Amino acid sequence: MMKIFSAVICAAALLLAGCGGDDAENQALEEMPTRVKAIKVLTTNAPLTLSYSGQVVDRDEMTVQSKVSGSVVEKYVQGGQDVVAGQMLFKIDDRQYKSAILEAEANLAKSQTALAKERVDLQRNEELWKENAISEQTLANQRATVKSQEAEVAANEAILQKAKDDLADTIVYAPMSGRLGIDDVPLGTLANAGSTALATIGLVDPVYVQFAVSEQEYLRIARGGQTSDTSYQPNFKIMLTLADGSRYPYLGEFAEYDRTLGNETGTLTIRTIFKNPDGLLVPGMYARVEIEGLKISNAMLVPERALQQLLGETLVIVAQKDNTSAVKKITLGEKIGSYYIVKSGLKPDDMIIVEGLTMLREGMPLEVTQVTAKDMGFSFTPSEKIFDVEKNAG
């Protein structure tokens, strides 16, 4: 076993300088400085853009139902049509309601005639009672009869009014302005009062875009990206990118926050509101919501290309003041463009190697060229102007 191990060591050495070669020459090669490019750790108030998968939802949606029962005999609109509040939508068969009015009118007239007769009798009885021609009980009975007949007239008037209201309700009007769904019922549908959905209607301008954020992200949004200063008032910019990659032309605003975090997901639902004058945003559509305007105070940033992963840990190689290399383990936070936030593991004056990392290890001599973000093409956002580290690092 020892012989095999020695052979492996010798073979590895042959790849570098030949087994049994000149040790002095090998040592000289190892001591030659490696050319690298390094960039100073950036400490600044970093702009943060949060991105979420959102869904367009109706701002308001109502189910249109009839107040009376009957067959749908007229449709004044079509599914998908824009309507205004008070516009006629459907007509329910009104024949039974017209008949109910005629019956109610007849009953009312009959009771009114009876009331008139009883009032005449009451007047006569009052005169007779004054002359002691009838008993007081007879007069009291007649007065009770008149009151009963008045109540019957009032009841018949109410029945007539109800019949008229039912007839008016055979026309179904739009309860709000908006757009009809295409699920409207066909002619001939038997509508039951208060239960049959004739159509759905919802507002399409403006609309909500709904998404969920974690507890930490909610706190960051609420504080404008700060960690504790709740008095900070951020200037949010809420943008929308549609499924085809196009940017929606209108900016959104925060509209509603759910009152509790989801028990299972641990997230908070947020709704933003967007203008939709052309009806381009359709409820159910998915889009990417991007929130700009957040700032992370005194964030320490390193370029993504400087990072190395080993056994689940994140490492960077720094150029020390004596121009030798040192490996440092770091903890990362959010990604911002070409950078990652460093939560721990670095100092503000560290020089991070971003080019020439191959074969570097701890303690190797370096020939360091300091570069800027502009030199390397680093930026906070790929589409924005390159951020110049030298101007912000001091």
C-alpha positions as CSV (number, residue, x, y, z in Angstrom):
1,M,0.0,0.0,0.0
2,M,2.8,2.4,0.9
3,K,4.4,1.7,-2.5
4,I,1.2,2.6,-4.4
5,F,0.9,5.9,-2.4
6,S,4.5,6.8,-3.2
7,A,3.8,6.1,-6.9
8,V,0.8,8.4,-6.9
9,I,2.8,11.2,-5.2
10,C,5.6,10.8,-7.7
11,A,3.2,10.9,-10.7
12,A,1.6,14.1,-9.3
13,A,5.1,15.6,-9.0
14,L,6.0,14.7,-12.5
15,L,3.0,16.7,-13.8
16,L,4.5,19.8,-12.1
17,A,8.3,19.5,-12.4
18,G,9.2,15.8,-13.0
19,C,9.8,13.2,-10.3
20,G,13.2,13.7,-8.7
21,G,13.8,17.1,-10.5
22,D,15.6,20.1,-9.2
23,D,13.9,21.1,-5.9
24,A,15.3,24.6,-6.1
25,E,13.7,25.2,-9.5
26,N,10.3,23.9,-8.3
27,Q,10.5,26.2,-5.3
28,A,11.2,29.1,-7.5
29,L,8.2,28.4,-9.6
30,E,6.0,28.2,-6.6
31,E,7.2,31.5,-5.3
32,M,6.5,33.3,-8.6
33,P,3.5,35.7,-7.9
34,T,0.2,34.9,-9.6
35,R,-1.3,37.8,-11.6
36,V,-4.8,38.5,-10.4
37,K,-7.4,41.3,-10.6
38,A,-9.0,42.4,-7.4
39,I,-11.8,44.8,-6.4
40,K,-12.4,46.5,-3.1
41,V,-15.4,45.4,-1.1
42,L,-18.2,47.9,-1.8
43,T,-20.0,49.4,1.2
44,T,-22.9,51.6,0.3
45,N,-26.6,52.1,0.5
46,A,-27.5,49.5,-2.0
47,P,-30.6,49.7,-4.2
48,L,-32.8,46.6,-3.9
49,T,-35.3,45.4,-6.4
50,L,-37.8,42.7,-5.2
51,S,-39.4,40.4,-7.7
52,Y,-42.5,38.3,-7.3
53,S,-44.8,36.1,-9.4
54,G,-48.2,37.9,-9.3
55,Q,-51.7,37.3,-10.7
56,V,-54.2,39.8,-12.0
57,V,-57.5,39.7,-10.0
58,D,-60.8,41.6,-10.3
59,R,-60.9,44.7,-8.2
60,D,-64.6,44.0,-7.6
61,E,-66.7,41.1,-8.9
62,M,-70.4,40.5,-8.5
63,T,-72.8,37.7,-9.4
64,V,-75.9,39.1,-11.2
65,Q,-79.1,37.5,-10.0
66,S,-82.8,38.2,-10.5
67,K,-85.1,39.2,-7.7
68,V,-88.0,37.3,-9.2
69,S,-88.3,33.8,-10.6
70,G,-89.1,33.0,-14.2
71,S,-87.7,32.1,-17.6
72,V,-85.2,34.5,-19.2
73,V,-87.0,35.8,-22.3
74,E,-84.8,38.6,-23.4
75,K,-81.0,39.3,-23.3
76,Y,-79.9,42.9,-24.0
77,V,-76.2,42.2,-23.8
78,Q,-73.6,39.5,-24.7
79,G,-70.9,37.8,-22.6
80,G,-67.7,39.8,-22.4
81,Q,-69.4,43.1,-23.1
82,D,-68.6,46.2,-21.1
83,V,-71.6,47.6,-19.3
84,V,-72.5,50.6,-17.1
85,A,-74.4,50.6,-13.8
86,G,-78.1,50.6,-14.4
87,Q,-77.9,49.1,-17.9
88,M,-80.6,46.5,-18.8
89,L,-79.1,43.0,-19.0
90,F,-82.0,40.5,-19.0
91,K,-85.8,40.2,-18.9
92,I,-87.7,37.6,-17.0
93,D,-91.1,36.4,-18.2
94,D,-93.5,39.0,-16.7
95,R,-96.9,37.5,-17.5
96,Q,-97.6,36.1,-14.1
97,Y,-96.5,39.4,-12.5
98,K,-98.8,41.4,-14.7
99,S,-101.7,39.1,-13.7
100,A,-100.7,39.6,-10.1
101,I,-101.1,43.3,-10.5
102,L,-104.6,43.0,-12.0
103,E,-105.6,40.7,-9.1
104,A,-104.1,43.0,-6.5
105,E,-105.9,46.0,-8.0
106,A,-109.2,44.2,-8.0
107,N,-108.8,43.2,-4.4
108,L,-107.8,46.7,-3.4
109,A,-110.8,48.2,-5.1
110,K,-113.1,45.7,-3.4
111,S,-111.7,46.5,0.0
112,Q,-111.9,50.2,-0.6
113,T,-115.6,49.9,-1.5
114,A,-116.2,47.9,1.6
115,L,-114.4,50.5,3.7
116,A,-116.5,53.3,2.2
117,K,-119.7,51.4,3.1
118,E,-118.5,50.7,6.7
119,R,-117.6,54.4,7.2
120,V,-121.1,55.5,6.1
121,D,-122.6,53.0,8.5
122,L,-120.3,54.4,11.3
123,Q,-121.4,57.9,10.6
124,R,-125.1,56.8,10.8
125,N,-124.5,54.9,14.0
126,E,-122.8,57.9,15.6
127,E,-125.9,60.0,14.9
128,L,-128.2,57.3,16.3
129,W,-126.1,57.0,19.4
130,K,-126.4,60.7,20.1
131,E,-130.2,60.2,20.0
132,N,-129.9,57.2,22.2
133,A,-131.3,55.1,19.4
134,I,-128.5,52.4,19.6
135,S,-126.3,51.2,22.4
136,E,-122.7,52.3,22.9
137,Q,-121.6,48.7,22.2
138,T,-123.2,48.8,18.8
139,L,-121.3,52.0,18.0
140,A,-118.0,50.5,19.3
141,N,-118.5,47.4,17.1
142,Q,-118.9,49.6,14.1
143,R,-115.8,51.5,14.8
144,A,-113.9,48.3,15.1
145,T,-115.3,47.1,11.8
146,V,-114.1,50.3,10.1
147,K,-110.6,49.9,11.6
148,S,-110.5,46.3,10.4
149,Q,-111.5,47.3,6.9
150,E,-108.9,50.1,6.9
151,A,-106.3,47.5,7.7
152,E,-107.5,45.3,4.9
153,V,-107.2,48.2,2.5
154,A,-103.6,48.9,3.7
155,A,-102.7,45.2,3.2
156,N,-104.1,45.2,-0.3
157,E,-102.2,48.4,-1.1
158,A,-99.0,46.7,0.0
159,I,-99.8,43.6,-2.1
160,L,-100.4,45.8,-5.1
161,Q,-97.1,47.6,-4.5
162,K,-95.3,44.3,-4.1
163,A,-96.8,43.1,-7.4
164,K,-95.7,46.3,-9.1
165,D,-92.1,45.9,-7.7
166,D,-92.0,42.3,-8.9
167,L,-93.1,43.4,-12.4
168,A,-90.3,46.1,-12.4
169,D,-87.8,43.5,-11.2
170,T,-88.5,41.3,-14.3
171,I,-85.9,43.6,-15.9
172,V,-82.5,42.8,-14.5
173,Y,-80.1,45.8,-14.5
174,A,-76.3,45.9,-14.1
175,P,-75.5,46.5,-10.4
176,M,-72.2,48.2,-11.3
177,S,-70.1,49.2,-14.2
178,G,-67.6,46.7,-15.5
179,R,-67.2,43.8,-17.9
180,L,-69.5,40.8,-18.1
181,G,-68.1,37.3,-18.0
182,I,-68.8,34.9,-20.9
183,D,-70.7,32.6,-18.5
184,D,-74.0,34.4,-18.9
185,V,-77.1,32.2,-19.2
186,P,-78.9,31.5,-22.5
187,L,-82.4,32.4,-23.3
188,G,-85.0,30.1,-21.7
189,T,-83.1,29.6,-18.6
190,L,-85.3,29.2,-15.5
191,A,-84.1,31.7,-13.0
192,N,-84.8,31.2,-9.3
193,A,-85.0,34.5,-7.4
194,G,-81.8,35.2,-5.5
195,S,-80.0,31.9,-6.4
196,T,-79.5,31.5,-10.1
197,A,-76.4,33.3,-11.4
198,L,-77.4,35.0,-14.6
199,A,-73.9,36.5,-15.2
200,T,-70.8,37.8,-13.4
201,I,-69.5,41.3,-13.7
202,G,-66.3,42.8,-12.6
203,L,-64.3,46.0,-12.8
204,V,-61.5,46.0,-15.4
205,D,-60.0,49.4,-14.8
206,P,-58.2,49.5,-12.5
207,V,-57.3,46.0,-11.5
208,Y,-55.4,44.3,-8.7
209,V,-52.2,42.3,-9.1
210,Q,-51.8,40.0,-6.1
211,F,-48.7,38.3,-4.8
212,A,-47.3,36.9,-1.6
213,V,-44.2,38.0,0.4
214,S,-42.3,36.5,3.3
215,E,-42.4,38.0,6.7
216,Q,-38.9,39.4,6.3
217,E,-39.7,40.8,2.9
218,Y,-42.8,42.5,4.2
219,L,-40.8,44.2,6.9
220,R,-38.3,45.3,4.4
221,I,-41.1,46.8,2.2
222,A,-42.8,48.4,5.2
223,R,-39.5,50.0,6.3
224,G,-38.4,50.9,2.8
225,G,-35.5,48.5,2.9
226,Q,-34.2,49.7,6.2
227,T,-33.7,47.3,9.1
228,S,-35.1,49.4,11.9
229,D,-35.9,53.0,10.8
230,T,-39.6,52.8,10.5
231,S,-39.8,56.6,9.9
232,Y,-38.2,56.2,6.4
233,Q,-40.7,56.9,3.6
234,P,-39.7,55.0,0.5
235,N,-40.4,56.2,-3.0
236,F,-41.6,52.9,-4.4
237,K,-41.8,52.1,-8.1
238,I,-44.0,49.1,-8.8
239,M,-43.6,47.7,-12.3
240,L,-45.1,44.8,-14.1
241,T,-43.6,42.5,-16.7
242,L,-46.1,40.4,-18.7
243,A,-45.8,36.8,-19.8
244,D,-44.3,37.8,-23.2
245,G,-41.5,39.7,-21.6
246,S,-42.9,43.1,-22.3
247,R,-43.0,45.9,-19.7
248,Y,-46.5,47.1,-18.8
249,P,-46.7,50.9,-19.4
250,Y,-48.3,51.9,-16.2
251,L,-46.8,51.9,-12.7
252,G,-48.7,50.4,-9.8
253,E,-49.4,51.4,-6.2
254,F,-49.8,49.4,-3.0
255,A,-53.5,48.9,-2.4
256,E,-54.2,46.3,0.2
257,Y,-52.3,44.1,2.7
258,D,-53.9,40.9,4.2
259,R,-54.4,41.2,7.9
260,T,-52.5,38.0,8.8
261,L,-49.7,35.8,7.6
262,G,-50.8,32.4,6.1
263,N,-50.5,29.7,8.8
264,E,-49.2,27.1,6.3
265,T,-47.1,29.3,4.0
266,G,-45.9,32.0,6.4
267,T,-46.4,34.6,3.7
268,L,-48.5,37.8,3.5
269,T,-50.7,38.5,0.6
270,I,-50.3,42.0,-0.9
271,R,-52.4,43.6,-3.6
272,T,-51.2,46.4,-5.9
273,I,-53.4,48.4,-8.1
274,F,-52.7,49.2,-11.8
275,K,-54.6,51.3,-14.3
276,N,-56.0,49.3,-17.1
277,P,-57.7,51.7,-19.6
278,D,-57.1,49.4,-22.6
279,G,-58.3,46.3,-20.8
280,L,-54.9,44.6,-21.5
281,L,-54.7,43.1,-18.1
282,V,-57.2,40.2,-17.7
283,P,-58.1,38.6,-14.4
284,G,-56.3,35.3,-14.0
285,M,-53.3,36.5,-16.0
286,Y,-49.8,36.0,-14.5
287,A,-47.1,38.7,-14.4
288,R,-43.9,39.5,-12.7
289,V,-44.1,42.3,-10.1
290,E,-40.9,44.2,-9.5
291,I,-40.6,46.7,-6.6
292,E,-37.9,49.3,-6.9
293,G,-37.0,52.1,-4.5
294,L,-35.8,50.0,-1.6
295,K,-32.4,50.8,0.0
296,I,-30.3,48.6,2.2
297,S,-28.2,50.9,4.4
298,N,-24.4,50.3,4.6
299,A,-24.6,47.1,2.7
300,M,-21.4,45.2,2.1
301,L,-21.3,43.8,-1.5
302,V,-19.0,41.4,-3.4
303,P,-19.3,40.5,-7.1
304,E,-20.9,37.2,-7.9
305,R,-18.0,36.0,-10.0
306,A,-15.7,36.2,-7.0
307,L,-17.7,33.5,-5.1
308,Q,-16.7,29.8,-4.8
309,Q,-18.7,27.0,-3.4
310,L,-17.1,24.2,-1.4
311,L,-19.1,21.6,0.6
312,G,-22.0,23.8,1.0
313,E,-20.0,26.8,2.1
314,T,-19.4,30.1,0.2
315,L,-15.7,31.2,-0.1
316,V,-13.8,34.2,-1.5
317,I,-10.1,34.7,-1.9
318,V,-8.8,38.1,-0.8
319,A,-5.5,39.8,-1.6
320,Q,-3.8,40.7,1.7
321,K,-1.7,43.8,2.3
322,D,1.5,41.6,1.9
323,N,0.2,40.6,-1.5
324,T,-0.5,37.0,-0.5
325,S,-3.8,35.2,-0.9
326,A,-6.2,34.3,1.9
327,V,-9.4,32.2,1.8
328,K,-12.4,33.6,3.7
329,K,-15.7,31.9,4.4
330,I,-18.7,34.3,4.1
331,T,-22.4,34.4,4.6
332,L,-24.5,35.8,1.8
333,G,-27.7,37.8,1.7
334,E,-29.8,39.1,-1.3
335,K,-28.5,39.2,-4.8
336,I,-28.4,42.7,-6.3
337,G,-27.5,42.7,-10.0
338,S,-23.9,41.5,-10.3
339,Y,-23.4,41.6,-6.5
340,Y,-24.3,39.7,-3.4
341,I,-24.8,41.2,0.0
342,V,-22.3,39.8,2.5
343,K,-23.8,39.4,6.0
344,S,-20.5,38.2,7.6
345,G,-17.0,37.1,6.9
346,L,-15.4,40.3,5.3
347,K,-14.1,43.7,6.3
348,P,-14.8,46.9,4.4
349,D,-11.2,47.3,3.3
350,D,-10.8,43.7,1.9
351,M,-9.7,43.3,-1.7
352,I,-11.6,40.5,-3.4
353,I,-10.0,38.6,-6.2
354,V,-12.3,38.5,-9.3
355,E,-10.0,37.3,-12.0
356,G,-7.1,34.7,-11.8
357,L,-8.8,32.5,-9.3
358,T,-7.8,29.2,-11.0
359,M,-5.3,27.2,-8.9
360,L,-5.1,29.8,-6.2
361,R,-4.8,28.6,-2.6
362,E,-4.0,30.0,0.8
363,G,-0.8,32.0,1.2
364,M,0.2,32.2,-2.5
365,P,2.1,35.3,-3.6
366,L,0.1,37.7,-5.8
367,E,0.7,40.4,-8.4
368,V,-2.5,42.4,-7.9
369,T,-4.1,44.8,-10.3
370,Q,-7.0,46.8,-8.7
371,V,-10.0,47.2,-11.0
372,T,-13.3,48.9,-10.8
373,A,-16.9,47.7,-11.4
374,K,-16.9,49.5,-14.8
375,D,-13.7,47.7,-15.8
376,M,-15.4,44.3,-15.0
377,G,-18.9,45.1,-16.2
378,F,-20.5,44.9,-12.8
379,S,-23.7,46.7,-12.1
380,F,-26.6,46.7,-9.6
381,T,-29.1,45.9,-12.4
382,P,-28.0,44.5,-15.8
383,S,-30.1,47.1,-17.7
384,E,-29.0,50.1,-15.6
385,K,-25.8,52.3,-15.7
386,I,-22.7,50.6,-14.4
387,F,-22.0,51.5,-10.8
388,D,-18.4,52.8,-10.4
389,V,-17.0,51.3,-7.2
390,E,-14.1,53.9,-6.9
391,K,-16.6,56.7,-6.6
392,N,-18.4,55.1,-3.7
393,A,-15.8,53.1,-2.0
394,G,-13.6,56.2,-1.2
